[in-house]
Each structure stands twice: as structure tokens, then as C-alpha cells.
Amino acid sequence: MQRPDYSQLSKDRKVFFLASGGRDSTALILEAFRLGIEGEMICANTYYNRRESLATLDDLRDYTGYKLIHAKYKYGEGDDPPGKILRDAFLVLNRMDWVRNKGGSGYRKQLFYCCNKLKHKPMTLYMRQFEKTDIVRVMGIKGGDGSFWRRYWLKQLRDQGRFWREMHDGYRYYYPLRDCKKKDVNFILDEHGFANTKSSGCRICPIFVLFPSLRNADMETWARSTRFADQLGIEHDYSGQTRLTEFCPDMEISMKQLKKEIDEQALTMAENERGR
């Protein structure tokens, strides 16, 4: 059993747990709570969050007593509404070869366009009220998980004997799950009664169209995403096939229904905030 390691966490920095309501971030927060580490949870409200992830965050707040901050994307002063950002993110798929060849940070920001606009930017804007040297961001990336570059970073940290690194944006990131595996996360969740926690993410995502094998991980998100891509006329691996009937026989998803769900979610969050 390998527990999340907080032995190198700076005691003179304010701790922000980057919380998604998924299994990995929930486990690292529960372990920090067990150890008596003070901090705050920050979650990006993308307007497309899965309901079960938001519910887990509320349960986690009540269980640990940690403050929960919803960093929201705000528009109306020149920025595009979330729906347009999502649409533009899908349209990037039509020129993915050009985006890949471009490389660099521009590549990442365009490939993950909606993530950058709706998720990363709101959290960064919230944290700008603090000096970069006064805070640390705690992330839930396990060894062996994620992209090649993430695995490479964690390997570097292991070789250096560290659990943290200074990123190009000037912030310090801490990785307590550096040496943890799925079974370790499962143990901690079960230990605190959070065994039924599901994976986090958005309910619709262009990456599911780019990598169709993801349908095995989350059929509903894959179905929503490919349906939207079809509506936009985006060619992909399953274009023009009866895949929704084949893979999701009981599912009928429309963007109109998704918009209704998003509006209801935003209204509920606003009512909850007024009640606090």
C-alpha cells in the first residue's frame, strides 16, 4: 500500500488542492485531511461538469471541512459564451493536422481549447490574487497515468527524489500520487467511504472524437461528443455510421437537452451560493 506522499509539502505556502470530484483528486484530498494538512479545494466550473463530480465535491467539503472554491468562467465583457467556446473547440478538429504540426504551447492551447478557456484560465485568474511564491497547487496525477509528457515529468521527479516542480507559468505544483497506483487510490477512497466515486470530466468533449477508443471508458460522453461533431459536419473515425444505435441502443441525446441540463446546473449552483 502506497499512500500519497506529502513529506515535501512546503509549510510556508498556502495549499490549493486542484479538485475535480474524480477518484484521484478525491483520494489525495482525503489523505491530506487524515494528516491534518490545511488547505482549500478549487474546482473549475466549466458549465459542462458531470453532476456526480459536483456532488462528490460537496460531499468532500462536508466531510473534510475544507473550503470549496468554484472558479467560474465569466463572460459578457468581450469573452465568448461557453457554448461558442465548446463549438470552436470541436471545429479545431477539422484542422488537427495543422495544429499538430504547429507544436509548442500554441498546440496545447488549441488542442485543448475549451479546457484552456473554461478550466485552466478561471483557476489561474482566481489565484492571481496571491503571490506565486506564496502558494502551491496540489495535483492528482498518478505514476503511469496521463500523457507521455506527464509520465516523463513524474519520472524526472522520481529520479530527482522530489514530489514537486516549478512549472513554466511560475507556479509550484505538488504531486502526492507520484508513486501511487490505482489500487492505492481505491484503498483510500474505501477507507473514507468514498468507494463509489466516479471519474471526473466534462459531459461533452472534443478529445473523445479525436481518440475514439475513449468510448470504452465513458460511453455517454463519447456519444454526446460524436453526435455534436456530426451536427457540425466534422469528419471522424465513425462519421456516417450507425454507431449510436450499435454502441448505445438505449441512448438518445440531443444538444437541446444538454443545454437544458447545463442551464439547470448553473441555476442550482447560483441558488446554493445565495443560501450560504
Secondary structure, DSSP 4 states (H G I P E B T S, - for coil): ------TT--TTSEEEEE--SSHHHHHHHHHHHHHT---EEEEEE-S-B-HHHHHHHHHHHHHH--EEEEEE---SSSSPPHHHHHHHHHHGGGGHHHHHHH-HHHHHHHHTHHHIIIIIHHHHHHHTTS-GGGEEEE----TT-S-HHHHHHHHHHHHHT-SEEE-TTS-EEE-TTTT--HHHHHHHHHHTT-TTPPP--BSS-THHHHSGGGGGT-HHHHHHHHHHHHHTT---TTTTS-HHHHH-TT----HHHHHHHHHHHHHHHHHHHHT-
